[in-house]
Amino acid sequence: MARALVTGASGFIGAHLVAALAARGDDVTCLLRKTSQGDVLHNCSVRRVCGDVTDAESVAAAVAGHRWSITWLGASGPLPHDSSTKLTNRAC
């Protein structure tokens, strides 16, 4: 059994990936935005962490203690290229 962090878990492919990992007995954590439709994971025994892949602190907190991570995401809009732009995760 491995500890895995999955981002993009509320999407079509991510949800199927999470289900497969959980079915084989892996300890799965999902990093989900507050606006994510986490109900697609209702049949899976997984840990849900509220955060955003664009926020370094929430990613660091979610990945701590995991052996590996899988990042599966699609951008719904352009990400800012200006490194001075502060992106923060929303409170859960």
N, C-alpha and C positions, 0 to 999 in steps of 0.2 A: 504494500500500500504506500502510495506517495502522497505528499501534500502538494496540491497544485492551485495556483491562482489563475483564474480565467477572467479576462476583460472581454467585453462584447458578448457576455453571456446571455443577455436578453434578446439578442438577435436570432434569426433562424438557424444559422450554422452554429453559433455559440451555444444556444440552448441544447442542440443535439449533441454537441461535444461534451457539455456538462453532464447530460444524462448518461452518456457512454462512460465517462470517467467515474461518476457516482455508482453506476451499475457494476463496474469492475472492482469497486471497493476503495477507490481513492478518496482522500479527504480533500474536498473541493471548496475553495473560497471564490466568490464572485464579487468583483468590483463593479458596483452599479451606481449610475447617476440617480439623483433623486427623481428625475423624470423618466427613468427606465421602466419598462413594463415587466417588472420582476415576476409577475404572475405566470409567465411561461415556464418558470422553474418550480411550480407548485408541487410537482411529483418527485422532486429531487431533494435529498437530504444534503443541503449545502449551507455553508456560512455565507451570509450576505453582508458586504461592507459598502457603505455609502461613500462615494468619492468620485473622482474624475481623473482620467488618464492625463489630462493637461495640468493637473495639480500634483507637484512632486511630493508634497507631504502626505497626501492621501494614498498615493501609490506606494511610498515607502512604508507606511503603516500597514497596508494590505499585504505587501509581499514579505514582510518580516516572518521568518520561520518556515517559509515554503521552500521546497526543494527545487521547484521549477515553476515557470509561469508561461501562459499562452496568451498572447495578445491578438485578439480578433476583433477588429473594429472597422467601421466605415465612417468617414466624415460626412456629416449632413450639411456642411457648409465650410467655407475656407477657415483655416486656422490662422491666427495672426502671426506674421513673420517678425514682428518687432519684439525683441526679447525683453523690452522694458514693460510690455503689457502684462499686468498682473491678472492671472486667472485663478479663481478660487473655487473650491468645492462648496456646494450648498449644504446647509445644515439638514440633518436627517430627522 
